[in-house]
Structures are given as structure tokens and as C-alpha cells.
Amino acid sequence: MACKVFCVDAIKGLTVLLHSGYSPLTMLSRTKLRCLRQTHTSAPNKLKLAKKLAKITQTRIAAKVGLPQSQVSLDVNGKSPEMSLAKARAYAGVFGCSVDDLFPPEASA
């Protein structure tokens, strides 16, 4: 599949590779999933990046995971005090990726 891959300056100065073309509503394409996995961020999770790559709104995510939009906003912006495994799995299901893709394990020192 011939597609253009380009770099954009994403939120908070991250350089992110984005794949141009059709983006399914609930699943990330292989290219976008690879981008999600390869992007390193200082944010507590990669929900904001996954949301941007999937071109999906917080309202649509909320409807799919069964949470209020305000809670999704807290989670996406890393302001939620804690994340349950069930909620993490629900978010991973929306994007068609693993929990580790969205919530990378902390690097051991």
C-alpha cells in the first residue's frame, strides 16, 4: 500500500509519525499502531496519541467504553488518579491494541 508518511509536531512537542489516508473509527491501522508503539513520551499514557491517530473524539470513546466524557477527558490527559485494569482493557479494545501499547510499563532503573 503506497501511502505518505509524514512527521508532525504533536501535542507537547512530541514528534509523531502519522499515516495519511483512511482511519477506521475504532481500530488503528498497522502503520498507526506501529507509530503508537515506537513513540516515546513522558506522559503517563498514550491515550492522547492513540485518540489523535484514530481521529476519534472523546465523546465517541466514552460511548464505546461506557464512561462519561468527563472521565475519558481525565484519562486522556493523564489527570485521573488511577486506572483500573478493566478500564485499560476497554480503552485498548477501542483502539484495537494491547494495554501495554497504551500504558507502557515503566522502564526499570
Steps between C-alpha positions, in 0.01 A plus 500: 500500500658823390440773749663816613659497841574837645616649827302751694570679819244345735373609833771607750780494244493129417604414149253246379474311175153515354368289216289683247188337369192323632479446873249249636294640786585241762822341387842636421650395169822298509703809420335708770532217751872480418523876552324468837741228610814682384416842643659572835325749723532639848120496539357236736323328209462511123123551491533853361728379221273202420196732493680735262618217274152341487335838439233421756337736750489456875121479472522201263758331723274558802206339321708195409649444848184597690649789697406866526689727261641691799669181627642426154637855494676445833642169380615636161672796664667283766318670786308198626631384839510133400410271213332164562601203289142467373498863383844462339376191314190690383716780358728246332193336345387832351833545322563134418832488684642353820487658844881527487474705179291764678651471845867408453666334797735733683864454406693328773791696636 
